[in-house]
């Protein structure tokens, strides 16, 4: 064989080897493209629903594993995010406060503790704890009693200077009602600054219903004008709260049918500090601590003696309640705290939003590219895009000091929080961790999901100006996420050949 022939053979062999090496990659690429194309067509079909108005929804689905966008439509357009704004609040809280940050409620005296008697004033200094609830307050009272304190000869004074005096967000509705979701803010707050009102039918028709206010305290007064009605008679039961300056008045009117199960209502209160003081007094009375002084508002003296410091639960746990149940009060308390801790006391919404601006600049966004006025998303003046939310999620995913607590705080589809009943029949629903958002004609869903192949995605779906109910909008969102959970770049049962993909049926 000649040298020329040998050279020719070697050239052919080399070319064939190159062909065989690159052919599988090319074939896989075809499959990948087909899987992506199929997914995009499916999402387009879902979004063609008449529930959605043209140009009033945006979506972005981004592969965190591959660093590429799987699907997007109007992803840079700004929308009202509703409670999806809590995605930003949660990210900033974890980055600037840390997952182990603890809110404290501190107790001091300007007197002395002698013979189980506190001879002087008792000061309570709040630091914005959003989770100071009944169980926590009982623990505090027991700790004080065990110092031991059995008598207080002085006044009980609340120091709420950790926050400014702004109790509500300026961009919320001008005339707030008594709904629990728009409770006022305060450095010393209790039970989310709400009360629970139970209404039970009376013993016979015409009787006043039985009413229980929880927690019982002197700050809340009751006016019962309702009646017990005969079975079948229709008359609406109305429970409301009226601000009376030095107290709140709960009014009950209308009717409740005899034999009807006990009804319950959550109402917000007007003055957080007065409310917390009043409940605290009722608890120390029940504990056996004698007190006949005044309840006042003031500041802890510089030379006051520390008696006890109660540490609340870690921030990471507080964020679970914030996101899984979309608690507006917790979000706004945390926003003020971020501002106070990072920019100096008193904490305020304005300072917290300045920290938001600082964080967003790190992501490459200037204030004119979005609008945020609160930490909860209750303001209808907020504007975010699906891309911005996905960029926040990408930033969180890249920070191991933040990501575990962040994703744990999100609702698990079909499992817990306010998404417990969504996609319950979908076997892989727990592979979607989400934050919901709901206002009138606004529905949103953002978070993470993992595909059938284990690929991790960040996503954001924002819908405004809905032509249908939020319930229908949620079904559209669920359909998209279900497609994401089932997404496969390489279809199951596919066989790759040297020229094309041929599919075989799976068992």
Beta strands, then each sheet from edge to edge (+ up, - down):
strand 1: 57-63
strand 2: 68-73
strand 3: 78-79
strand 4: 102-109
strand 5: 112-114
strand 6: 117-119
strand 7: 122-126
strand 8: 151-153
strand 9: 156-159
strand 10: 194-200
strand 11: 210-214
strand 12: 220-224
strand 13: 227-229
strand 14: 238-243
strand 15: 248-253
strand 16: 255-257
strand 17: 263-268
strand 18: 290-291
strand 19: 295-297
strand 20: 305-314
strand 21: 384-385
strand 22: 411-412
strand 23: 432-439
strand 24: 442-450
strand 25: 456-463
strand 26: 494-496
strand 27: 501-503
sheet 1: 2+ 1- 25+ 24- 23+ 22-
sheet 2: 3+ 21-
sheet 3: 19+ 9+ 7+ 4- 20+
sheet 4: 5+ 6- 8- 18-
sheet 5: 11+ 10- 17+
sheet 6: 12+ 15+ 14-
sheet 7: 13+ 16+
sheet 8: 26+ 27-
end
